[in-house]
Amino acid sequence: MFMTFTPPLSFVAQALPELLNSKPFAFVIDLAILASRREYLKLDKWVTDKMLEHGDQFVQACVGTLKRRCPAVLGEWVMLVGRLGASGHAGRCWADHGVAGGRP
């Protein structure tokens, strides 16, 4: 039998920001996904901020998380993003692959 635990909001408000600023990135990304599902975090903003702060290292951790969590769905997009990293050329490549506006 599995039990679920939902921590009190006061605990989450204190502990979550510190945990989300730690490493290793794989653990932190999984934690951010869970926090987002429970509506404690805006995942898109957090990921953008982390990409700007940590660059390619964080992008590679995100790609690794995507490979681990949904390998069948990603196909060539993971390889494309993995090669580009946070170089800023992704918009052009998305457009080259027929994605409107140059974004997935």
VOGU-3710 file (C-alpha; in Angstrom, 3 decimals, decimal comma):
1> mfmtftppls> 0,000/0,000/0,000  1,318/3,419/-0,964  0,757/6,434/1,210  0,862/9,977/-0,031  2,173/12,840/1,997  1,343/16,461/1,381  3,532/18,739/3,480  1,967/21,794/5,086  2,149/24,952/3,004  4,321/26,693/5,612
11> fvaqalpell> 6,967/23,979/5,267  6,877/24,131/1,487  7,181/27,924/1,499  10,329/27,699/3,645  12,072/24,642/2,218  11,208/24,647/-1,472  13,164/27,745/-2,612  16,340/26,496/-0,954  15,951/22,995/-2,370  15,273/24,316/-5,873
21> nskpfafvid> 18,550/26,262/-5,779  20,641/23,205/-4,954  22,303/20,471/-6,989  22,324/17,847/-8,480  20,138/19,230/-11,233  18,426/15,898/-11,993  16,955/15,775/-8,478  16,074/19,476/-8,505  14,293/19,203/-11,867  12,219/16,257/-10,618
31> lailasrrey> 11,385/18,231/-7,482  10,387/21,264/-9,568  8,078/19,103/-11,688  6,388/17,780/-8,559  6,100/21,281/-7,059  4,562/22,502/-10,298  1,979/19,715/-10,295  0,953/20,738/-6,804  0,836/24,390/-7,897  3,708/25,517/-5,657
41> lkldkwvtdk> 5,844/26,633/-8,623  5,499/28,109/-12,114  7,650/25,584/-13,935  8,127/27,521/-17,183  9,464/30,593/-15,385  11,689/28,509/-13,106  13,194/26,581/-16,041  13,832/29,823/-17,957  15,525/31,406/-14,935  17,704/28,332/-14,370
51> mlehgdqfvq> 18,699/28,194/-18,046  19,815/31,818/-17,891  21,677/31,257/-14,615  23,414/27,940/-15,389  23,434/27,717/-19,192  24,343/24,509/-20,980  24,874/22,506/-17,795  21,232/22,988/-16,789  19,958/22,462/-20,342  21,797/19,137/-20,503
61> acvgtlkrrc> 20,216/18,107/-17,187  16,775/19,007/-18,601  17,451/16,947/-21,711  18,529/14,035/-19,512  15,326/14,338/-17,494  13,225/14,366/-20,659  15,064/11,302/-21,991  14,475/9,479/-18,722  10,837/10,480/-18,204  9,437/10,289/-21,752
71> pavlgewvml> 11,894/8,706/-24,172  9,337/7,539/-26,733  7,751/10,954/-27,156  10,853/13,004/-27,780  12,513/11,386/-30,775  14,696/13,773/-32,775  13,790/16,877/-30,670  15,944/15,649/-27,780  18,889/15,150/-30,089  18,383/18,607/-31,593
81> vgrlgasgha> 18,134/20,389/-28,245  21,006/18,327/-26,822  23,271/19,459/-29,649  22,223/23,113/-29,411  22,288/23,529/-25,640  21,511/27,099/-24,626  23,337/28,601/-27,593  20,362/30,664/-28,694  20,166/29,046/-32,131  17,191/26,884/-31,200
91> grcwadhgva> 14,605/29,270/-32,667  16,126/29,043/-36,134  16,347/25,252/-35,897  12,753/24,919/-34,686  11,724/26,998/-37,708  13,867/24,793/-39,969  11,867/21,808/-38,712  8,563/23,440/-39,638  7,547/24,690/-36,199  5,578/27,935/-36,450
101> ggrp> 7,242/30,932/-34,850  10,496/29,051/-34,424  9,354/27,458/-31,155  7,935/24,052/-30,293
//
